[in-house]
Amino acid sequence: MAERIAVDLEVNDKTADGIRSAISNADHLRISFEQAGDSMDRFESSLATTRHALYDLSTAYGSVGAATTAVLAATVGASAQFESAFTGVERTAGLSEEKLQDLHGDLQQLSRDIPEAFSGLSDIATTGGQLGVAGSELDSFTESVAMFAATTEATADAAAVGFGRIEQLTHAAPGSFAIGSALYEVGNAGAATVPEVMNVAKEIATTADLSGFTTDQVIGLAGALSSLGVQPYRARGSMQRVFAELSDAVNNGGDSLSAFAT
């Protein structure tokens, strides 16, 4: 009986040890699962962070790419505008390809030196070509017109037309610096504005030139007439009538000529 009891106790001890071992193993397994879960959480968090970083990186590269594309597009667009603006000059200047390239470079440099864009300078040169300004003089014509417009009330377009017509009708020396200087001085000295003087000068230029007036004398007379408030078309009519009467008096002599002499 005693032996049986001893055997039973031994069995019970082994069973208890087995149970304790199983519980311990279960605890270890639970801890392992918890550690594995923590690792998965950290891995998922790392994936989320990495995903956001990659998204930010792709957005940044996208912005850089868009900016680069915009810069390239702007550069190409500016070049196209340059070429488009210069088309009129090519059509009216009557210059060889080499001379046109030289003029193109001169206008680009001028656009950096004065407050006038390349397109505006090209328009001035185009107008000069249309009005008969020699191709070899277009650079100096454009420069004087642009500088004149920048320092007076006249617009670049109005100055280009005014300079071109006065130079053409009075057979002035090419370049238009003298025209600009005379208009500026007369406009500042009289009661009329520079555009008003220029408009009258355009109207009386032909008659005055036929009567022997020089370009600066034409502009001086235009300044006097415009300061008196005489409108351009009336100035032209008055000049034509006066010089026609004077011409008749010179040709016929007699009392008519004496009347002009006194």
C-alpha positions as CSV (number, residue, x, y, z in Angstrom):
1,M,0.0,0.0,0.0
2,A,2.8,2.3,1.0
3,E,4.5,1.6,-2.3
4,R,1.4,2.4,-4.2
5,I,1.0,5.7,-2.4
6,A,4.7,6.5,-3.2
7,V,4.1,5.7,-6.9
8,D,1.0,7.9,-7.0
9,L,2.9,10.8,-5.4
10,E,5.6,10.4,-7.9
11,V,3.2,10.5,-10.8
12,N,1.4,13.5,-9.3
13,D,4.7,15.3,-9.0
14,K,5.6,14.6,-12.6
15,T,2.2,15.7,-13.7
16,A,2.5,18.9,-11.8
17,D,6.0,19.5,-13.3
18,G,4.5,18.9,-16.7
19,I,1.7,21.4,-16.0
20,R,4.2,24.0,-14.8
21,S,6.4,23.4,-17.8
22,A,3.4,23.7,-20.1
23,I,2.3,27.0,-18.4
24,S,5.9,28.3,-18.6
25,N,6.1,27.4,-22.3
26,A,2.7,29.1,-22.8
27,D,4.0,32.2,-21.1
28,H,7.1,32.2,-23.3
29,L,4.9,31.7,-26.4
30,R,2.6,34.6,-25.3
31,I,5.7,36.8,-24.9
32,S,7.0,35.8,-28.2
33,F,3.7,36.6,-29.8
34,E,3.6,40.0,-28.1
35,Q,7.1,40.7,-29.2
36,A,6.2,39.7,-32.8
37,G,3.2,41.9,-32.6
38,D,5.3,44.9,-31.5
39,S,7.7,44.2,-34.4
40,M,4.8,44.2,-36.8
41,D,3.5,47.4,-35.4
42,R,6.9,49.0,-35.8
43,F,7.2,47.6,-39.3
44,E,3.8,49.0,-40.3
45,S,4.7,52.4,-38.8
46,S,8.0,52.3,-40.7
47,L,6.2,51.5,-43.9
48,A,3.8,54.4,-43.4
49,T,6.7,56.8,-42.7
50,T,8.5,55.5,-45.7
51,R,5.4,55.9,-47.9
52,H,5.0,59.5,-46.8
53,A,8.7,60.3,-47.4
54,L,8.5,58.8,-50.9
55,Y,5.3,60.8,-51.6
56,D,7.0,64.0,-50.4
57,L,10.0,63.2,-52.5
58,S,7.9,62.5,-55.6
59,T,6.0,65.8,-55.0
60,A,9.3,67.7,-54.7
61,Y,10.6,66.2,-57.9
62,G,7.3,66.9,-59.6
63,S,7.6,70.5,-58.6
64,V,11.2,70.7,-59.8
65,G,10.2,69.1,-63.0
66,A,7.3,71.5,-63.5
67,A,9.5,74.5,-62.7
68,T,12.1,73.3,-65.1
69,T,9.5,72.7,-67.8
70,A,8.1,76.2,-67.2
71,V,11.6,77.8,-67.5
72,L,12.3,75.9,-70.7
73,A,8.9,76.9,-72.1
74,A,9.4,80.5,-71.1
75,T,12.9,80.5,-72.8
76,V,11.5,79.0,-75.9
77,G,8.5,81.4,-75.8
78,A,10.8,84.4,-75.5
79,S,12.9,83.2,-78.3
80,A,9.8,82.8,-80.5
81,Q,8.6,86.3,-79.6
82,F,12.0,87.7,-80.6
83,E,11.8,86.0,-83.9
84,S,8.2,87.0,-84.5
85,A,8.9,90.6,-83.6
86,F,11.9,90.8,-85.9
87,T,9.9,89.4,-88.9
88,G,8.7,92.9,-89.8
89,V,12.2,94.2,-89.8
90,E,13.3,91.4,-92.2
91,R,10.5,92.3,-94.5
92,T,11.1,96.1,-94.7
93,A,14.8,96.6,-94.1
94,G,16.1,95.3,-97.4
95,L,19.2,93.9,-95.8
96,S,21.2,90.7,-96.4
97,E,21.0,87.9,-94.0
98,E,24.4,88.8,-92.4
99,K,23.3,92.5,-92.0
100,L,20.0,91.4,-90.5
101,Q,21.8,89.3,-87.9
102,D,24.0,92.3,-87.0
103,L,20.9,94.5,-86.7
104,H,19.2,91.8,-84.6
105,G,22.1,91.8,-82.2
106,D,22.2,95.6,-82.1
107,L,18.5,95.8,-81.1
108,Q,19.0,93.1,-78.5
109,Q,21.8,95.1,-76.9
110,L,19.8,98.3,-77.1
111,S,16.9,96.7,-75.3
112,R,19.4,96.1,-72.3
113,D,20.6,99.7,-72.4
114,I,17.3,101.7,-72.5
115,P,13.8,101.1,-71.1
116,E,12.3,99.6,-74.3
117,A,11.7,95.9,-75.1
118,F,13.1,94.2,-78.1
119,S,9.6,93.9,-79.6
120,G,9.1,97.7,-79.3
121,L,12.5,98.3,-80.9
122,S,11.7,95.9,-83.7
123,D,8.4,97.8,-84.3
124,I,10.4,101.1,-84.6
125,A,12.8,99.6,-87.0
126,T,10.0,98.1,-89.1
127,T,8.3,101.6,-89.3
128,G,11.6,103.1,-90.3
129,G,11.9,100.6,-93.1
130,Q,8.4,101.3,-94.3
131,L,9.0,105.0,-94.4
132,G,12.2,104.6,-96.5
133,V,14.9,104.8,-93.9
134,A,18.0,103.0,-95.3
135,G,18.6,99.6,-93.8
136,S,22.1,100.7,-92.9
137,E,20.7,103.5,-90.8
138,L,17.9,101.6,-89.0
139,D,20.0,100.9,-85.9
140,S,20.7,104.6,-85.3
141,F,17.2,105.6,-86.3
142,T,15.7,103.1,-83.8
143,E,18.1,104.2,-81.1
144,S,17.2,107.9,-81.5
145,V,13.5,107.3,-81.7
146,A,13.5,105.0,-78.6
147,M,15.6,107.5,-76.6
148,F,13.4,110.4,-77.7
149,A,10.2,108.5,-76.7
150,A,11.7,107.6,-73.3
151,T,12.4,111.3,-72.5
152,T,9.4,113.1,-74.0
153,E,5.6,112.8,-74.1
154,A,5.7,111.2,-77.5
155,T,5.0,107.5,-77.9
156,A,7.5,105.3,-79.7
157,D,5.1,104.6,-82.5
158,A,4.3,108.3,-83.0
159,A,8.0,109.3,-82.8
160,A,9.0,106.6,-85.3
161,V,6.4,107.9,-87.8
162,G,7.3,111.6,-87.1
163,F,11.0,111.1,-87.5
164,G,10.6,109.0,-90.6
165,R,8.4,111.5,-92.4
166,I,10.3,114.6,-91.4
167,E,13.6,112.9,-92.4
168,Q,12.1,111.8,-95.7
169,L,10.3,115.0,-96.6
170,T,13.1,117.4,-95.6
171,H,15.9,115.2,-97.0
172,A,17.6,115.3,-93.5
173,A,20.9,113.5,-92.9
174,P,20.3,109.9,-91.9
175,G,20.2,108.9,-88.3
176,S,17.5,111.3,-86.9
177,F,19.7,112.5,-84.0
178,A,19.4,116.1,-85.3
179,I,15.6,115.8,-85.7
180,G,15.2,114.5,-82.1
181,S,17.5,117.2,-80.7
182,A,15.7,120.0,-82.5
183,L,12.3,118.7,-81.5
184,Y,13.3,118.4,-77.9
185,E,14.8,121.9,-77.8
186,V,11.9,123.6,-79.5
187,G,9.3,121.7,-77.4
188,N,11.0,122.7,-74.2
189,A,11.4,126.4,-75.3
190,G,7.9,127.0,-76.5
191,A,4.3,126.7,-75.3
192,A,3.6,123.6,-77.3
193,T,4.3,120.0,-76.4
194,V,6.9,118.0,-78.3
195,P,4.2,115.8,-80.0
196,E,2.4,119.0,-81.1
197,V,5.5,120.5,-82.6
198,M,6.3,117.1,-84.4
199,N,2.8,116.9,-85.8
200,V,3.0,120.4,-87.3
201,A,6.5,119.8,-88.6
202,K,5.2,116.7,-90.5
203,E,2.5,118.8,-92.2
204,I,4.6,121.7,-93.3
205,A,7.8,119.8,-94.1
206,T,7.1,119.4,-97.9
207,T,6.2,123.0,-98.5
208,A,9.0,124.4,-96.3
209,D,11.6,122.1,-98.0
210,L,10.5,123.2,-101.4
211,S,10.9,126.8,-100.2
212,G,14.5,126.2,-99.1
213,F,14.1,125.6,-95.4
214,T,16.5,123.3,-93.6
215,T,15.2,120.5,-91.3
216,D,15.9,122.5,-88.1
217,Q,14.3,125.6,-89.6
218,V,11.2,123.5,-90.4
219,I,11.0,122.4,-86.8
220,G,11.6,125.9,-85.5
221,L,8.7,127.2,-87.6
222,A,6.5,124.3,-86.5
223,G,7.3,125.2,-82.9
224,A,6.2,128.8,-83.5
225,L,3.0,127.8,-85.2
226,S,2.0,125.2,-82.6
227,S,2.8,127.5,-79.8
228,L,0.2,129.9,-81.3
229,G,-2.3,127.1,-81.2
230,V,-2.4,126.6,-85.0
231,Q,-3.6,123.1,-85.8
232,P,-1.4,120.9,-88.1
233,Y,-3.8,120.9,-91.1
234,R,-4.3,124.7,-90.8
235,A,-0.5,125.2,-90.6
236,R,-0.1,123.2,-93.8
237,G,-2.8,125.2,-95.6
238,S,-1.4,128.5,-94.4
239,M,2.2,127.6,-95.5
240,Q,1.0,126.5,-98.9
241,R,-0.9,129.7,-99.4
242,V,1.8,132.0,-98.2
243,F,4.6,130.4,-100.2
244,A,2.4,130.2,-103.3
245,E,1.8,133.9,-103.1
246,L,5.5,134.6,-102.4
247,S,6.4,132.5,-105.4
248,D,4.0,134.3,-107.7
249,A,5.3,137.7,-106.4
250,V,8.9,136.7,-107.2
251,N,8.0,135.4,-110.6
252,N,5.8,138.4,-111.5
253,G,7.7,141.2,-109.7
254,G,6.1,144.6,-109.3
255,D,3.9,145.7,-106.4
256,S,3.3,142.2,-105.2
257,L,7.0,141.6,-104.6
258,S,7.4,145.1,-103.0
259,A,4.6,144.3,-100.6
260,F,6.5,141.2,-99.4
261,A,9.8,143.2,-99.2
262,T,8.2,145.8,-96.9
